[in-house]
Amino acid sequence: MIIFFISFITLFSLVGSPHATDPTEKELLIQWGKKVNEYREYLIKKNRQGTLELRSLLIKWDSLKVTIDDQEQLTLNILVGVEIYGLNINDVKKKMKKYHPESAINGNFAETDLRTITRNAEMLNLIHLSVLKPSYPFKINQASNVFSELMYYKIGEHDVVGEIGAGSGAFSMVLNRIKPDVKIRINEVEESFLTYIADWSKLAVAYLLSKTWN
C-alpha cells in the first residue's frame, strides 16, 4: 500500500479506503509512545544542559506570547540558515528583521538563543510536530495528531509513505522511530530543506547505532 502524508495534516492512500478504528489502538498508542520516548530520552541524555537551556528559551517565548506557528517557522528558517548557509547571529538578526518583522522574537533574540536552537534542533522538531509537549521535561503528547493519523490509516510495516512538503522532515523522523521497516519517500521543493533533512538523517543513524551498541 502507498500512502501520502501532506503538510503534516492529511494522510491518504492510493489503494482502497481508510479502515475502521483498530480495537487495540490503546496498546498501539502505548507502544508508539515508548518508541518515541526512547528517542526523547536519548536526546536528553546526550544534551542535558542544552535541554535545560531549551526550557528557558521556551519560557521566554511564552512570556513574549510567541505563537507556536511563529516558533516553528522561525526555528526551521534559523536552523537551515545556520546549518546549511553558515549564518551567524548578526546574519540571523538581519534575516529575521527582513522576513519576520512582526514577530515578537524580533529585538529579543540573543546569541545564547541561537546556540540553544542549534543544540536542540531534533527536540524542537518533535515539539513543533506536537509529538512532545512544549513544556519541560517535554513528555510524550499522546493526543498528537500524528499518532491519530497513523492509527486511522493503519500504516503497515512494509508500506510506502510519501511526505509531500516535508519542511524539516519531522514527520518522517517520527515515523522512522515507530515503524523502521516502512519505506519513506520525501518530497520538498526547497533544496536547502532537503539538505537539512539529510543532515538529521545522519543523526538518526547515530541514534540507531547507539541502540545497537549499548
Protein Blocks (a to p, Z undefined) as FASTA:
>chain_A
ZZddeehlaccdfehjdddddfklmmmmmmmmmmmmmmmmmmmmmmmmlmmmmmmmmmmm
mmnopafklmmmmmmmmmmmmmmnopafklmmmmmmmmmmmbmkgopacfklmmmmmmmm
mmmmmmmnomaccbdehiacfkbfklmmmmmnopafkbccddehklnommmmmmmmmmmm
bccddddfblklmmmmmmmmmmmmmmmmmmmmZZ
